[in-house]
Amino acid sequence: MERAHVERARERFLSGDSPDASVRTQILASWRRSLTAGVPAERFDIPYEPDLDFDGSLATCAAPVMERLQEQLSGMAVGVVLTDAHGRLLDRRVGESCLRGRLDQISFAPGFSYAEQHAGTNGVGTTLESRSATLVVGAEHFTDPLRPFACAGAPIRNPLTGRLEGIIDITCGASDANDLMRVLAGQAAHDVERLLLERVCAGPRALMAEFQATCARSANPVLAVSGDFVMANPAATRLPAADREHIEHIAADLARGARGEARLLLSVGETRLHSVPVRSGRRSLGVVLEVSFPRPVRKGEARKREARTGEARRGEQRRGEIAAAASERPFAGLAGTDPAWLSACGAVRRAAARRTSTLLLGEPGVGKYAVVRAAHLDRRPSRRFTVLDCAQAPDITREALDTALADSTGTVVLRHLERADRATVAAIRAGLTGASPELWLVGMVTATTVEDSAPVYDVLDLFDASVTLLPLRHRPGDLGALAEALLRGLAPGRRVRCSAETARLLAGGHWPGNVTELQSVLRAALRRRPVGDIEAGDLPMSFVSGTSRRRLSRLEAAERDLIVKTLWETKGNRVRAAAVLGMSRATLYRRMSAFGIEFVGQYPQ
C-alpha cells in the first residue's frame, strides 16, 4: 500500500470514517486499540521506569545477538532494541549517530515503555498485542511523532513455557523500510530463544554434573539442592528425616556463599558439611552438599594421611592433564587446528571412551556427524554404529530402537533431535529405559533450528554432557586445510590446489552452510576446472556474490546472507525458502538475481 494512500486512510479513520479496506487487518486492529486507549494522534507521553531488570536472563541472553546485529549494522541508520514483556526498553544498539539523536527525541531508549496504550501502533507495542511478528511503516503508526520511522518487531518466547518474554525490534527511517526487516527481527528473536533454552538447560546439567562427580569420589551422603528440587545418593537417603530436612533448610544460604566446609551437629552426632555452590555467572543454580563423619585419628597419623592424599591428588591431576592433552588432537581425516575445534574433538573423544551420553550442538553443516563417526572409529572401532533420524518420525519406533540396541555395547546416534515429536520422544524414552551402561548415546541438535518445543526438553535428561561445534566462519584459520582435505576427497588421485586469489575469496566467505557449503562450492569449481588448480573464476556465482566481487551495503549483505542461509536450510527448495522468508517466489527470484545467487543448498548440474 502506497504511503499517500495509507495517510489518507489514517486521516479518514481519525475523522470517524471507515478507512480503505486495503489497510492491513493487523494495523487497523491496532489503530482501534490505540483509539480506545485514548492515545492522542498528534503526540504521546511515554512513561519512564528506571528500575527495570537490565541485567536479567533476557538481557544477558540477548546481549550477544544484539552485539552481532550492531556489528552488522554499523554505520547504517538502523537501530535494534530489546524490550521486556511489557514493552519497556532494556537495551538499544544504533548503527549511526544521527539516528541515535532522532530516537532520543521520541524517547525510544532504555527505561521507556512503548506499549500500545502509551505509544499507539508501533513495532514493539503491536507485536506485544498480536503476539506475532509485526512491520509498521510510516503513516501506519498511530501517532504523528512515529510517522517518519519504520519498525519491525518479533516476539521472544520462553523456550519451555511459550510465555512471552520480550521483543526484538529493528527500526529505521520510513523511506528505508524493507519487508525483510521483519524476517531479520524474527531470526534475532529465535537466536535469543535458543540462548534462553541453553541457559535453562545449563543449570540442571551443571548441578547434575557436580552431584555425579561428588558421588563418584565419595561414599558419604551427598545431596544436590536447588530450590524445592533435591537429589540424594543412597547414603543420603539413609540419613534420619530430621537431619535431611535440617540440611535442606540451610542449603539456600550455602548456595549463595563460597565453597567451604562447616561443622554441623545432627542427630547422628557431629558432622562436617562440605558445600560446593553451582553458579552460572552471578546466578545461583543450587548447591551440592557432602556429609562426612570425622573419626578420631592417632597422633602423627593425620600428617601422613594428608601427605599421601596430596601426592595421590597430584598424581591424578598429572594423569588427567596427560590424558586431556592426548585427546585434544584432530581426528584422522578431519582437518583443523583451531583451539576450539580441537577442544571439541577432545571432548567427543573422551565421551566415546567413557561412554558418556553426549548432546552435540551446532549449525547445519559444521560436521557433527563426521566428528561422532570419527570418535566411534577412534575409540570403539569394533562396536556397532547405528544412526536414527528423528526428523523421520516413522523411523524412530520402539522396534527400530530395539534393533539399534541389539548390540548393548554399541553407539546409537539420534540425528535432528530438535525435530522429534512427542511420539518419537516417547519411543526414545521407552527404548532407552534400562539401557546398558556400555552403550554410547549421542544426540545431535541443529542449534539454529531449536524452537520452543517441549518434546526436545523432555529428552535432555538422557544426556550427561554437551559439546558445541563452532561454525566455519569462527574458524578462519582452518579454511585452507579444510579446502585441501575436501579436495583430496572430491578428486582422489589428482593433485589440485586453490590459487592465491581463490584462497583469499574462500577466506572472506561468510559460510552460512559451513563445511557442507565449502564442499559444494569446491565440487562446483572442480566441474568447471577438471584439470589444473582452481582459479577464482571457477567458483560459483552464489558464493562469489557473497565476497568482495560485489560491493553491497550492510543491509543488503544481511539480506543476501539470510536468503543464502534459508536456501541452505531448505536444501535449495525455493518454494519453501520463499515461505520461510515471508516473500513471494517472484520476489525471491528477483533478489537472488540481484545478488547473483545461482544455486544454494543443492549441487549444480
C-alpha positions as CSV (number, residue, x, y, z in Angstrom):
1,M,0.0,0.0,0.0
2,E,1.5,3.4,-1.0
3,R,2.4,5.9,1.7
4,A,0.0,8.6,0.5
5,H,-2.8,6.0,0.4
6,V,-2.1,5.0,4.0
7,E,-2.0,8.6,5.1
8,R,-5.4,9.2,3.6
9,A,-6.8,6.0,5.2
10,R,-5.4,7.1,8.6
11,E,-7.0,10.6,8.3
12,R,-10.4,9.1,7.5
13,F,-10.1,6.7,10.4
14,L,-9.2,9.6,12.8
15,S,-12.1,11.7,11.5
16,G,-14.5,8.8,12.3
17,D,-15.0,7.4,8.8
18,S,-14.2,3.8,7.8
19,P,-10.7,3.5,6.3
20,D,-10.0,1.9,3.0
21,A,-10.4,-1.9,3.1
22,S,-6.9,-2.3,1.9
23,V,-5.4,-1.2,5.2
24,R,-3.8,-4.3,6.7
25,T,-6.0,-6.1,9.3
26,Q,-3.2,-6.1,11.9
27,I,-2.7,-2.3,11.6
28,L,-6.4,-1.5,11.6
29,A,-6.9,-3.5,14.7
30,S,-4.0,-1.7,16.4
31,W,-5.5,1.7,15.4
32,R,-8.7,0.8,17.1
33,R,-7.0,-0.4,20.3
34,S,-5.0,2.9,20.3
35,L,-8.1,5.0,19.9
36,T,-9.9,3.0,22.6
37,A,-6.9,3.5,25.0
38,G,-7.1,7.3,24.5
39,V,-3.7,7.7,22.8
40,P,-3.6,11.2,21.2
41,A,-2.7,11.0,17.5
42,E,-0.7,14.2,17.4
43,R,1.6,13.4,20.4
44,F,2.3,10.9,23.1
45,D,3.6,10.8,26.7
46,I,6.0,7.9,27.1
47,P,6.4,6.8,30.8
48,Y,9.9,6.2,32.1
49,E,10.7,3.4,34.6
50,P,14.4,3.4,35.7
51,D,14.1,0.3,38.0
52,L,14.0,-2.4,35.3
53,D,15.9,-5.7,35.2
54,F,18.6,-4.5,32.8
55,D,20.9,-7.4,33.7
56,G,18.4,-10.3,33.9
57,S,18.3,-13.5,32.0
58,L,16.6,-12.0,28.9
59,A,19.1,-9.1,28.6
60,T,22.1,-11.5,29.3
61,C,21.0,-14.0,26.6
62,A,20.1,-11.2,24.1
63,A,23.4,-9.4,24.5
64,P,25.5,-11.4,22.0
65,V,22.6,-11.3,19.5
66,M,22.4,-7.5,19.9
67,E,26.2,-7.2,19.6
68,R,26.2,-9.2,16.4
69,L,23.4,-7.1,14.9
70,Q,25.2,-3.9,16.0
71,E,28.3,-5.0,14.2
72,Q,26.3,-5.9,11.0
73,L,24.5,-2.6,11.0
74,S,27.5,-0.4,12.0
75,G,27.5,2.9,10.0
76,M,23.8,2.5,9.0
77,A,20.8,4.4,10.0
78,V,19.3,1.4,11.7
79,G,18.6,0.7,15.4
80,V,17.9,-2.5,17.3
81,V,16.2,-2.6,20.6
82,L,15.3,-5.2,23.2
83,T,12.2,-4.9,25.4
84,D,10.7,-6.9,28.2
85,A,7.2,-8.5,28.1
86,H,5.6,-5.1,28.9
87,G,7.2,-3.2,26.1
88,R,9.8,-1.4,28.3
89,L,13.2,-1.0,26.5
90,L,16.1,-2.8,28.1
91,D,18.8,-2.3,25.5
92,R,19.3,-0.3,22.4
93,R,22.0,-0.5,19.7
94,V,22.2,2.2,17.0
95,G,24.4,2.0,13.9
96,E,24.6,5.7,13.1
97,S,24.8,8.7,15.5
98,C,22.3,10.9,13.6
99,L,19.6,8.2,14.2
100,R,20.5,8.0,17.9
101,G,19.6,11.6,18.3
102,R,16.3,11.1,16.4
103,L,15.4,8.2,18.6
104,D,16.2,10.1,21.8
105,Q,13.7,12.8,20.6
106,I,10.9,10.2,20.7
107,S,12.1,8.6,23.9
108,F,12.9,5.3,22.1
109,A,15.6,4.5,24.7
110,P,16.2,2.1,27.7
111,G,13.7,2.7,30.5
112,F,10.8,4.0,28.4
113,S,7.7,1.9,27.6
114,Y,6.4,1.5,24.0
115,A,3.3,-0.5,24.9
116,E,0.3,0.4,22.7
117,Q,-1.6,2.2,25.5
118,H,1.3,4.7,25.6
119,A,2.7,4.9,22.1
120,G,-0.1,3.7,19.9
121,T,0.6,1.4,16.9
122,N,4.3,0.6,16.7
123,G,6.6,-2.4,16.2
124,V,7.0,-3.0,19.9
125,G,3.5,-2.5,21.3
126,T,1.7,-4.0,18.3
127,T,3.9,-7.1,18.4
128,L,3.0,-7.4,22.2
129,E,-0.7,-7.3,21.4
130,S,-0.7,-9.5,18.4
131,R,1.9,-12.0,19.7
132,S,3.3,-12.2,16.2
133,A,6.0,-10.5,14.1
134,T,4.9,-7.0,13.0
135,L,6.1,-4.5,10.5
136,V,4.8,-0.9,10.9
137,V,5.9,1.7,8.2
138,G,5.4,5.4,8.2
139,A,1.8,6.5,8.3
140,E,0.7,3.1,9.7
141,H,1.9,4.4,13.1
142,F,-1.0,5.8,15.1
143,T,0.9,8.9,16.5
144,D,2.4,11.7,14.4
145,P,5.9,11.6,16.1
146,L,6.5,8.0,14.9
147,R,5.4,8.5,11.2
148,P,9.0,9.2,10.0
149,F,10.0,5.8,11.1
150,A,9.6,2.1,10.2
151,C,9.9,-0.6,12.8
152,A,9.7,-4.4,12.7
153,G,9.2,-6.3,15.9
154,A,9.3,-10.1,16.7
155,P,8.3,-11.8,19.9
156,I,10.8,-13.7,22.1
157,R,9.1,-16.6,23.9
158,N,10.2,-18.7,26.7
159,P,11.5,-21.9,25.1
160,L,9.8,-24.2,27.6
161,T,6.6,-22.5,28.6
162,G,5.8,-20.5,25.5
163,R,5.3,-17.4,27.6
164,L,6.2,-14.0,26.0
165,E,9.5,-12.8,27.4
166,G,10.1,-9.7,25.3
167,I,10.5,-8.1,21.9
168,I,13.3,-7.6,19.4
169,D,12.7,-4.5,17.3
170,I,14.5,-3.2,14.2
171,T,13.9,0.5,13.4
172,C,15.0,2.7,10.6
173,G,13.6,5.7,8.5
174,A,10.3,5.0,6.7
175,S,12.0,5.6,3.3
176,D,14.5,2.8,4.1
177,A,11.8,0.2,5.1
178,N,12.2,-3.4,3.8
179,D,10.0,-6.4,4.2
180,L,13.0,-8.4,5.2
181,M,13.3,-6.3,8.4
182,R,10.6,-8.5,9.9
183,V,12.4,-11.7,9.0
184,L,15.7,-10.3,10.4
185,A,14.0,-9.4,13.6
186,G,12.3,-12.9,13.7
187,Q,15.7,-14.6,13.3
188,A,17.2,-12.5,16.0
189,A,14.4,-13.3,18.4
190,H,14.8,-17.0,17.5
191,D,18.5,-16.8,18.4
192,V,17.7,-15.2,21.8
193,E,15.2,-18.1,22.4
194,R,17.9,-20.6,21.6
195,L,20.3,-19.0,24.1
196,L,17.5,-18.9,26.7
197,L,17.0,-22.6,26.2
198,E,20.7,-23.3,26.6
199,R,20.7,-21.2,29.8
200,V,17.6,-23.0,31.2
201,C,19.2,-26.4,30.5
202,A,22.7,-25.4,31.7
203,G,21.5,-25.2,35.3
204,P,20.3,-28.7,35.8
205,R,23.2,-30.1,33.7
206,A,25.8,-28.2,35.8
207,L,24.2,-29.2,39.1
208,M,23.8,-32.9,38.0
209,A,27.5,-32.9,36.8
210,E,28.8,-31.7,40.2
211,F,26.5,-34.1,42.0
212,Q,27.7,-37.1,40.0
213,A,31.3,-36.1,40.4
214,T,31.0,-35.9,44.1
215,C,29.2,-39.2,44.3
216,A,31.9,-40.8,42.2
217,R,34.7,-39.9,44.6
218,S,32.8,-40.3,47.9
219,A,30.7,-42.9,49.6
220,N,29.4,-40.2,52.1
221,P,25.9,-38.9,52.0
222,V,25.6,-36.4,49.1
223,L,22.7,-34.1,48.3
224,A,22.1,-31.6,45.5
225,V,19.6,-28.9,46.3
226,S,18.1,-26.2,44.0
227,G,15.0,-24.6,45.4
228,D,12.5,-27.4,46.0
229,F,14.4,-29.8,43.9
230,V,16.6,-32.3,45.8
231,M,18.8,-35.2,44.6
232,A,20.3,-37.6,47.1
233,N,22.6,-40.6,46.8
234,P,21.7,-43.9,48.6
235,A,23.8,-42.9,51.6
236,A,21.9,-39.6,52.0
237,T,18.5,-41.4,51.8
238,R,19.6,-43.4,54.9
239,L,20.0,-40.2,57.0
240,P,17.2,-39.5,59.5
241,A,14.5,-37.4,58.1
242,A,15.0,-34.6,60.6
243,D,18.7,-34.4,59.6
244,R,17.9,-34.2,55.9
245,E,15.3,-31.5,56.5
246,H,17.9,-29.5,58.5
247,I,20.5,-29.8,55.7
248,E,18.0,-28.8,53.0
249,H,16.8,-25.9,55.1
250,I,20.3,-24.3,55.2
251,A,21.1,-25.2,51.6
252,A,19.8,-21.9,50.2
253,D,22.2,-19.9,52.4
254,L,25.1,-22.2,51.4
255,A,24.3,-21.8,47.7
256,R,24.8,-18.0,47.9
257,G,28.2,-18.4,49.7
258,A,31.5,-19.8,48.7
259,R,32.8,-23.3,48.5
260,G,33.8,-24.4,52.0
261,E,33.3,-26.7,55.0
262,A,31.4,-26.3,58.2
263,R,30.7,-28.3,61.4
264,L,27.2,-29.3,61.9
265,L,25.5,-31.1,64.8
266,L,23.0,-33.7,63.6
267,S,21.1,-36.4,65.5
268,V,23.7,-38.9,64.4
269,G,26.4,-36.7,66.0
270,E,28.9,-34.1,65.0
271,T,29.4,-34.0,61.2
272,R,31.2,-31.9,58.6
273,L,29.2,-30.4,55.8
274,H,31.2,-29.7,52.6
275,S,29.3,-27.3,50.3
276,V,30.0,-26.6,46.6
277,P,27.8,-23.8,45.2
278,V,27.0,-24.2,41.5
279,R,26.6,-20.9,39.6
280,S,26.2,-19.5,36.1
281,G,27.8,-16.1,36.2
282,R,26.1,-14.3,39.2
283,R,23.1,-16.7,39.1
284,S,22.9,-19.4,41.7
285,L,21.9,-22.8,40.3
286,G,22.0,-24.7,43.6
287,V,24.5,-26.4,45.9
288,V,26.0,-29.8,46.3
289,L,26.4,-30.9,49.9
290,E,28.6,-33.8,51.2
291,V,28.2,-35.0,54.8
292,S,31.2,-36.6,56.5
293,F,31.7,-38.1,59.9
294,P,35.1,-37.4,61.3
295,R,36.8,-40.3,63.2
296,P,39.5,-40.0,65.9
297,V,42.9,-40.1,64.4
298,R,46.1,-41.1,66.3
299,K,48.8,-38.6,66.8
300,G,51.1,-38.2,63.8
301,E,48.8,-40.2,61.5
302,A,47.0,-37.1,60.3
303,R,50.1,-35.6,58.7
304,K,51.0,-38.9,57.0
305,R,47.5,-39.3,55.6
306,E,47.5,-35.7,54.4
307,A,50.8,-36.2,52.6
308,R,49.6,-39.4,51.0
309,T,46.4,-37.8,49.9
310,G,48.2,-34.8,48.5
311,E,50.6,-37.0,46.5
312,A,47.7,-39.1,45.2
313,R,45.8,-35.9,44.1
314,R,48.9,-34.5,42.3
315,G,49.4,-37.9,40.5
316,E,45.7,-38.0,39.5
317,Q,46.0,-34.4,38.2
318,R,49.1,-35.2,36.2
319,R,47.4,-38.3,34.7
320,G,44.4,-36.2,33.9
321,E,46.5,-33.5,32.2
322,I,48.3,-36.1,30.1
323,A,45.0,-37.8,29.1
324,A,43.5,-34.4,28.2
325,A,46.5,-33.4,26.1
326,A,46.4,-36.7,24.2
327,S,42.7,-36.3,23.4
328,E,43.0,-32.7,22.2
329,R,44.1,-33.6,18.7
330,P,42.2,-33.8,15.4
331,F,40.6,-37.0,14.2
332,A,42.0,-38.8,11.3
333,G,40.6,-37.4,8.1
334,L,39.2,-34.3,9.8
335,A,41.3,-31.2,9.2
336,G,41.7,-28.2,11.5
337,T,43.9,-26.9,14.2
338,D,41.7,-24.2,15.7
339,P,41.9,-24.5,19.6
340,A,38.1,-24.5,19.9
341,W,37.8,-27.2,17.3
342,L,40.5,-29.3,18.9
343,S,38.8,-28.9,22.3
344,A,35.5,-30.1,20.9
345,C,37.2,-33.1,19.2
346,G,38.9,-33.9,22.5
347,A,35.6,-33.7,24.4
348,V,33.8,-36.0,22.0
349,R,36.8,-38.4,22.0
350,R,36.7,-38.6,25.8
351,A,33.0,-39.1,25.8
352,A,33.3,-42.0,23.4
353,A,36.0,-43.6,25.6
354,R,34.0,-43.2,28.8
355,R,30.6,-43.9,27.1
356,T,29.3,-40.5,28.4
357,S,25.9,-39.8,26.8
358,T,26.5,-36.6,24.9
359,L,24.4,-33.9,23.2
360,L,26.2,-32.4,20.2
361,L,25.1,-29.0,19.0
362,G,26.0,-26.9,16.0
363,E,24.7,-25.1,12.9
364,P,23.9,-27.1,9.8
365,G,26.9,-28.5,8.0
366,V,29.5,-27.9,10.8
367,G,30.4,-31.6,10.8
368,K,28.6,-33.1,13.8
369,Y,28.1,-36.5,12.2
370,A,31.7,-36.6,10.9
371,V,33.0,-35.9,14.4
372,V,30.8,-38.6,16.1
373,R,31.7,-41.1,13.4
374,A,35.4,-40.4,13.7
375,A,35.2,-40.7,17.5
376,H,33.5,-44.0,17.2
377,L,36.1,-45.3,14.8
378,D,38.9,-43.9,17.1
379,R,37.7,-45.3,20.4
380,R,35.1,-48.0,19.6
381,P,36.0,-49.5,16.2
382,S,34.7,-53.0,16.9
383,R,31.3,-51.8,18.2
384,R,28.1,-51.4,16.2
385,F,27.4,-47.8,14.9
386,T,23.7,-47.0,14.4
387,V,22.1,-43.8,13.3
388,L,18.4,-42.9,13.7
389,D,16.9,-39.7,12.2
390,C,14.4,-38.1,14.5
391,A,13.2,-35.9,11.6
392,Q,11.7,-39.0,10.0
393,A,9.3,-39.9,12.8
394,P,8.3,-43.3,11.4
395,D,12.0,-44.4,11.6
396,I,12.0,-43.9,15.4
397,T,9.8,-46.6,16.6
398,R,10.3,-49.0,19.6
399,E,11.2,-51.8,17.1
400,A,13.8,-49.6,15.5
401,L,15.4,-48.7,18.8
402,D,15.3,-52.4,19.9
403,T,17.2,-53.2,16.7
404,A,19.7,-50.4,17.3
405,L,20.2,-51.6,20.9
406,A,20.8,-55.2,19.9
407,D,24.4,-54.6,20.5
408,S,24.2,-53.2,24.0
409,T,27.9,-52.0,23.8
410,G,27.4,-50.1,20.5
411,T,26.9,-46.5,19.6
412,V,23.5,-45.0,18.9
413,V,23.2,-41.6,17.3
414,L,19.9,-39.6,17.3
415,R,20.1,-37.1,14.5
416,H,17.9,-33.9,14.3
417,L,16.8,-34.4,17.9
418,E,15.3,-30.9,17.9
419,R,12.7,-32.1,15.4
420,A,11.5,-35.1,17.4
421,D,7.7,-35.1,18.0
422,R,6.0,-36.4,21.2
423,A,5.5,-39.9,19.8
424,T,9.2,-40.0,18.9
425,V,10.3,-38.8,22.3
426,A,8.0,-41.4,23.9
427,A,9.6,-44.2,21.8
428,I,13.1,-42.9,22.7
429,R,12.4,-42.9,26.4
430,A,10.8,-46.3,26.4
431,G,13.6,-47.8,24.3
432,L,16.4,-46.4,26.4
433,T,15.0,-47.3,29.8
434,G,17.4,-49.7,31.4
435,A,19.9,-49.4,28.5
436,S,23.4,-51.0,29.1
437,P,26.0,-48.6,30.6
438,E,28.3,-49.8,27.9
439,L,26.1,-48.1,25.3
440,W,27.3,-44.7,23.9
441,L,24.3,-42.5,23.2
442,V,24.7,-39.3,21.1
443,G,22.1,-36.8,20.3
444,M,22.6,-34.2,17.5
445,V,20.9,-30.9,17.7
446,T,20.9,-28.3,14.9
447,A,21.2,-25.4,17.3
448,T,19.9,-22.7,14.8
449,T,16.6,-24.6,14.4
450,V,15.9,-25.4,18.1
451,E,12.5,-23.9,18.9
452,D,10.3,-23.7,21.9
453,S,9.4,-27.4,21.8
454,A,8.5,-29.4,24.9
455,P,9.4,-32.8,23.3
456,V,13.0,-31.7,22.9
457,Y,13.2,-30.7,26.6
458,D,11.8,-34.0,27.7
459,V,14.8,-36.0,26.5
460,L,17.6,-33.7,27.6
461,D,17.9,-35.6,30.9
462,L,19.1,-38.6,28.9
463,F,22.4,-36.8,28.4
464,D,25.2,-36.2,30.8
465,A,27.4,-33.8,28.7
466,S,27.1,-31.4,25.8
467,V,29.6,-30.3,23.1
468,T,29.1,-27.4,20.7
469,L,30.9,-27.3,17.3
470,L,31.7,-23.7,16.2
471,P,30.6,-22.6,12.7
472,L,33.2,-22.4,10.0
473,R,33.2,-18.5,10.0
474,H,34.6,-18.7,13.5
475,R,37.5,-20.9,12.3
476,P,39.0,-18.8,9.5
477,G,42.5,-20.3,10.1
478,D,41.2,-23.8,9.2
479,L,39.8,-22.8,5.8
480,G,43.0,-23.7,3.9
481,A,43.5,-27.1,5.5
482,L,39.8,-27.9,5.2
483,A,39.8,-27.0,1.5
484,E,42.8,-29.2,0.8
485,A,41.3,-32.1,2.7
486,L,38.0,-31.8,0.9
487,L,39.7,-31.5,-2.5
488,R,41.6,-34.8,-1.8
489,G,38.3,-36.5,-1.1
490,L,36.5,-34.9,-4.1
491,A,39.3,-35.5,-6.6
492,P,41.2,-38.6,-5.4
493,G,44.5,-39.1,-7.2
494,R,44.5,-35.6,-8.6
495,R,47.0,-33.0,-7.4
496,V,44.8,-29.9,-7.2
497,R,45.1,-26.8,-5.1
498,C,43.4,-23.4,-4.8
499,S,45.2,-20.4,-6.3
500,A,46.1,-17.5,-4.0
501,E,43.1,-15.4,-5.3
502,T,40.8,-18.4,-4.8
503,A,42.1,-18.9,-1.2
504,R,41.6,-15.2,-0.5
505,L,38.0,-15.4,-1.7
506,L,37.3,-18.5,0.3
507,A,38.8,-17.0,3.5
508,G,36.5,-13.9,3.1
509,G,33.3,-16.0,2.8
510,H,30.5,-16.0,5.5
511,W,29.7,-19.7,5.0
512,P,26.2,-20.0,6.3
513,G,26.2,-23.6,5.2
514,N,29.6,-24.3,6.9
515,V,31.7,-27.2,5.8
516,T,28.9,-28.6,3.7
517,E,28.7,-25.4,1.7
518,L,32.5,-25.3,1.3
519,Q,32.4,-28.8,-0.1
520,S,29.6,-27.9,-2.5
521,V,31.5,-24.8,-3.7
522,L,34.6,-26.8,-4.3
523,R,32.7,-29.6,-6.1
524,A,31.2,-27.0,-8.4
525,A,34.6,-25.5,-9.1
526,L,36.1,-28.9,-9.9
527,R,33.4,-29.4,-12.5
528,R,34.4,-26.2,-14.2
529,R,38.1,-26.9,-13.8
530,P,38.6,-30.7,-14.4
531,V,42.4,-30.2,-14.8
532,G,44.8,-27.8,-13.0
533,D,44.4,-25.6,-9.9
534,I,41.2,-23.9,-9.1
535,E,41.0,-20.3,-10.1
536,A,38.7,-17.5,-8.7
537,G,36.6,-17.7,-11.9
538,D,35.8,-21.3,-11.2
539,L,33.9,-20.5,-8.0
540,P,30.1,-20.5,-8.4
541,M,28.5,-17.0,-8.5
542,S,26.3,-17.8,-5.5
543,F,29.5,-17.8,-3.4
544,V,31.4,-15.0,-5.2
545,S,28.5,-12.6,-4.8
546,G,28.9,-13.1,-1.1
547,T,32.5,-12.0,-1.0
548,S,34.4,-9.0,-2.3
549,R,33.4,-9.3,-6.0
550,R,30.3,-7.1,-5.5
551,R,30.0,-4.1,-3.2
552,L,26.9,-4.4,-1.0
553,S,25.6,-2.2,1.7
554,R,25.4,-3.8,5.2
555,L,21.7,-4.2,5.0
556,E,22.0,-5.8,1.5
557,A,24.7,-8.1,2.8
558,A,22.5,-9.1,5.7
559,E,19.6,-9.7,3.3
560,R,21.8,-11.8,1.0
561,D,23.2,-13.8,3.9
562,L,19.7,-14.6,5.2
563,I,18.5,-15.7,1.8
564,V,21.5,-17.9,1.3
565,K,21.2,-19.4,4.8
566,T,17.5,-20.1,4.2
567,L,18.2,-21.8,0.9
568,W,20.8,-24.0,2.6
569,E,18.4,-25.0,5.3
570,T,15.6,-25.8,2.8
571,K,18.2,-27.7,0.6
572,G,17.7,-25.3,-2.3
573,N,13.9,-25.6,-2.3
574,R,12.9,-22.1,-3.4
575,V,9.2,-22.6,-2.7
576,R,9.9,-23.5,0.9
577,A,12.6,-20.8,1.2
578,A,10.1,-18.1,0.0
579,A,7.6,-19.2,2.6
580,V,10.2,-19.1,5.4
581,L,11.3,-15.7,4.3
582,G,7.7,-14.4,4.1
583,M,8.0,-13.3,0.5
584,S,6.6,-14.4,-2.9
585,R,8.6,-16.6,-5.1
586,A,8.9,-13.8,-7.7
587,T,10.4,-11.5,-5.1
588,L,12.8,-14.3,-4.0
589,Y,13.9,-14.9,-7.7
590,R,14.5,-11.1,-8.2
591,R,16.6,-10.8,-5.0
592,M,18.6,-14.0,-6.0
593,S,19.2,-12.5,-9.4
594,A,20.3,-9.1,-7.9
595,F,22.8,-10.9,-5.6
596,G,24.0,-13.3,-8.3
597,I,22.8,-16.4,-6.3
598,E,22.5,-19.2,-8.8
599,F,22.3,-22.3,-6.6
600,V,22.5,-22.8,-2.9
601,G,21.7,-26.0,-0.9
602,Q,21.8,-28.2,-4.0
603,Y,24.5,-29.4,-6.2
604,P,24.9,-27.5,-9.6
605,Q,24.2,-29.6,-12.7
